[in-house]
Amino acid sequence: MLFGWWKTSMDMSMLAMEAQGVILQRLTMLSMGGPAAQVEAQRMVTEKVLAAGEAMMMMASGASNQKVIHSYRRKVQANARRLSRG
């Protein structure tokens, strides 16, 4: 029981740190302006709405907190990779 709680806490902490990196990358891109910034702003809002909807569906279907956090982390990590390339 304790180990599960510890793992969830660590995953949530990692999610928070990874998300901060993505926020930094996005703010940097948005501050430069231009067409790429507009596309990123639209993508960001769309992704957030879809991710929240997916999380709600996962929770409604009985998924564990760990699975929901893992799903969010995959999305954040994918954004970090995509933003670091470009």
N, C-alpha and C positions, 0 to 999 in steps of 0.2 A: 504494500500500500504506500509506504513512504517513498520507495523508489519511483513509482509511477507519478506521484506528486512532484518529486524532484525533477524528473525528466520533463514533465509538462512545464514546470517553471523555467527550466533551462531553455527549452524550445521557444517559450514566449519571450525570453530575454534575447535570444538570437534573432527572433523575428523583429523585435524592436530595433536592434542594432542594424540589421540588414535593411529594414525599412528606412532608417535614418540616412543610410548611404544612398538609397534610391531617391529620397527627397532631395538630398544635396545635388545629385546629378540632374534631377529634373529642374530644380530652381536655377541651377547654372544655365541649363539650356533655355529655360523660359526667360531669363534675364537678358539673353542675347537677342531675343525676339526673332522675327522672320517667319517664313512659312513652316519651317521645321518645328518651331516652338508652338505654333498654332495646332499642328497635327498632334504633337505630344500632349498638349492640354486636352484636346478632344479625346485622345486615346486614354489618358489618365482617368478622366471622368467615366468613360464607358467601362473601363476595366474595373473601377471601384464598384460601380453599380452591379456588374455581372458577378464579381467576387462575393459581394454581400449576399446577393440572391442565391448563389451556389452554397455559401455557408449556411444560410437559413434552411435550404433544402436538405443539406447534410444533417443539420441538427434535428429537423423535423422527422427525418427518416431514422433517427436513432444513432447517428455517428458519434463517436467519442470526441471529446475536446481535442485529443491528440491528433485525430485525423483532420479536424478542421484547421488546426494550427499548421499541420504539415501541408495542407492544401494551400494555405496563404503563403507559407514560406516558399513553396515551389514557384508561385507566381512572382513573389518579390525577387527571388533569385534570378528568374528569367528576365525580369525587367532590368536588374543590375547588369546582367550579361549584355543585353541588347543596348542599353544606354552607354556602356563602356566601350562598345565597338564604334559608336558613331559620332 
